[in-house]
Amino acid sequence: MSKKAKKRRENLKIQAIDPQTGRMDYIVISSERLLRVGKRSKGQTMEAAYTLIDTVQNPQHIFEGIRWDEDERSSDVPGWRCYCKKPTNRYNFEGVPVRADPNKVFMVFVNENKVAYLWYWHTADDDDKTLPLGHAKRFKKKVI
């Protein structure tokens, strides 16, 4: 196997804020996940490349303890943190930046092994548009 082929299968390690220390740490995105995202649309690829990274590096809110089953990945490693941000832009199907929906926030779910396993846009809270709707019932605690 060539070095190039082996390197392509490595996971992507990106910096993310650690709410306990306030310093940069890291999270991981599996190469398989990135390959699947890349096959969907250029917009989802750009979202993973820019929106996801900006959300974990400059979150407006971080929650710990996931209560909703639909936010859990079907694995033995439970969800742990959710990074949340209200970006000003999103990417359309072709990967072109456009104005984000003012009633949406971007959420990135990370398990206790620091693996980002789920990210998507979600409806914002009516009272605070930087928070996801239902955040008080959805998460055990807000750490930032």
C-alpha positions as CSV (number, residue, x, y, z in Angstrom):
1,M,0.0,0.0,0.0
2,S,1.3,3.4,-0.9
3,K,1.9,6.1,1.7
4,K,-0.6,8.3,-0.1
5,A,-3.4,5.7,0.1
6,K,-2.6,5.1,3.8
7,K,-2.6,8.8,4.6
8,R,-6.0,9.3,3.0
9,R,-7.5,6.9,5.5
10,E,-6.2,8.8,8.5
11,N,-8.7,10.7,10.7
12,L,-8.7,14.5,10.6
13,K,-7.6,16.0,13.9
14,I,-8.8,19.6,14.4
15,Q,-8.4,22.1,17.2
16,A,-11.4,22.7,19.4
17,I,-11.9,24.7,22.6
18,D,-11.8,22.8,25.8
19,P,-14.5,24.4,28.1
20,Q,-12.8,23.2,31.2
21,T,-9.4,24.9,30.5
22,G,-10.4,27.6,28.0
23,R,-7.5,26.4,25.8
24,M,-7.4,24.7,22.5
25,D,-7.5,20.9,22.6
26,Y,-8.5,18.7,19.6
27,I,-11.3,16.6,18.3
28,V,-11.3,14.0,15.5
29,I,-13.4,13.4,12.5
30,S,-13.2,10.0,10.9
31,S,-11.9,9.9,7.4
32,E,-14.9,7.6,6.5
33,R,-17.3,10.2,7.7
34,L,-15.6,12.9,5.7
35,L,-15.7,10.8,2.6
36,R,-19.4,10.2,3.0
37,V,-20.1,13.9,3.5
38,G,-18.0,14.7,0.4
39,K,-20.2,12.4,-1.7
40,R,-23.4,14.3,-0.7
41,S,-22.7,17.8,-2.0
42,K,-20.1,20.5,-2.2
43,G,-22.2,22.5,0.3
44,Q,-21.9,19.8,3.0
45,T,-18.2,19.5,2.3
46,M,-17.7,23.2,2.8
47,E,-19.8,23.0,5.9
48,A,-17.5,20.4,7.4
49,A,-14.4,22.3,6.3
50,Y,-15.5,25.7,7.6
51,T,-18.7,25.8,9.7
52,L,-17.9,22.8,11.8
53,I,-14.4,24.0,12.5
54,D,-15.5,27.5,13.3
55,T,-18.2,26.2,15.7
56,V,-15.8,24.0,17.7
57,Q,-13.1,26.7,17.8
58,N,-15.3,29.7,18.5
59,P,-18.5,28.3,20.1
60,Q,-21.2,30.6,21.5
61,H,-22.3,27.7,23.8
62,I,-21.1,24.3,24.8
63,F,-23.3,21.7,26.5
64,E,-22.4,18.5,28.3
65,G,-24.6,15.5,28.8
66,I,-26.9,14.5,25.9
67,R,-30.4,13.5,26.9
68,W,-32.1,12.9,23.5
69,D,-31.6,9.5,21.9
70,E,-31.8,11.0,18.4
71,D,-28.6,12.9,19.2
72,E,-26.8,9.7,20.2
73,R,-24.8,7.8,17.7
74,S,-25.5,4.1,17.6
75,S,-22.3,3.0,19.3
76,D,-20.9,2.1,22.7
77,V,-19.5,5.6,23.2
78,P,-22.1,8.0,24.5
79,G,-22.5,11.6,23.4
80,W,-20.7,14.0,25.6
81,R,-20.5,17.5,24.3
82,C,-22.4,19.7,21.9
83,Y,-20.8,22.8,20.5
84,C,-23.3,25.4,19.3
85,K,-23.0,28.6,17.2
86,K,-25.1,30.9,15.2
87,P,-23.0,31.4,12.0
88,T,-23.8,34.2,9.7
89,N,-23.4,32.1,6.5
90,R,-24.2,28.6,5.4
91,Y,-23.4,26.8,2.1
92,N,-25.9,25.9,-0.6
93,F,-25.8,22.6,-2.5
94,E,-23.1,23.9,-4.9
95,G,-20.9,25.1,-2.0
96,V,-21.6,28.8,-2.4
97,P,-21.8,30.8,0.8
98,V,-25.2,32.3,1.4
99,R,-26.9,34.0,4.3
100,A,-27.8,31.6,7.1
101,D,-31.4,31.2,8.3
102,P,-31.7,33.6,11.3
103,N,-33.8,31.0,13.1
104,K,-31.2,28.3,13.0
105,V,-28.0,27.4,14.9
106,F,-25.3,25.0,14.0
107,M,-24.6,22.1,16.4
108,V,-21.6,19.7,16.5
109,F,-21.8,16.6,18.7
110,V,-18.6,15.1,20.1
111,N,-18.3,11.9,22.1
112,E,-16.1,11.2,25.2
113,N,-13.3,10.0,22.9
114,K,-13.3,13.4,21.3
115,V,-14.8,12.2,18.0
116,A,-17.2,14.5,16.2
117,Y,-20.0,12.1,15.1
118,L,-22.9,14.4,14.2
119,W,-23.4,18.0,13.0
120,Y,-26.3,19.8,11.6
121,W,-28.5,23.0,11.6
122,H,-31.2,23.1,14.2
123,T,-34.1,25.5,15.0
124,A,-33.0,28.3,17.4
125,D,-34.7,29.1,20.7
126,D,-37.4,31.7,20.5
127,D,-36.0,33.7,23.4
128,D,-32.3,33.5,22.5
129,K,-31.5,32.9,18.8
130,T,-27.9,31.7,19.7
131,L,-29.3,28.6,21.6
132,P,-30.9,25.5,20.1
133,L,-34.6,25.1,20.7
134,G,-35.2,22.8,23.7
135,H,-31.7,23.1,25.1
136,A,-32.7,22.9,28.7
137,K,-34.4,19.5,28.2
138,R,-31.9,18.3,25.6
139,F,-28.7,18.7,27.6
140,K,-27.7,18.1,31.2
141,K,-25.7,21.3,31.6
142,K,-24.4,24.3,29.8
143,V,-20.7,24.8,30.3
144,I,-20.2,27.9,28.1
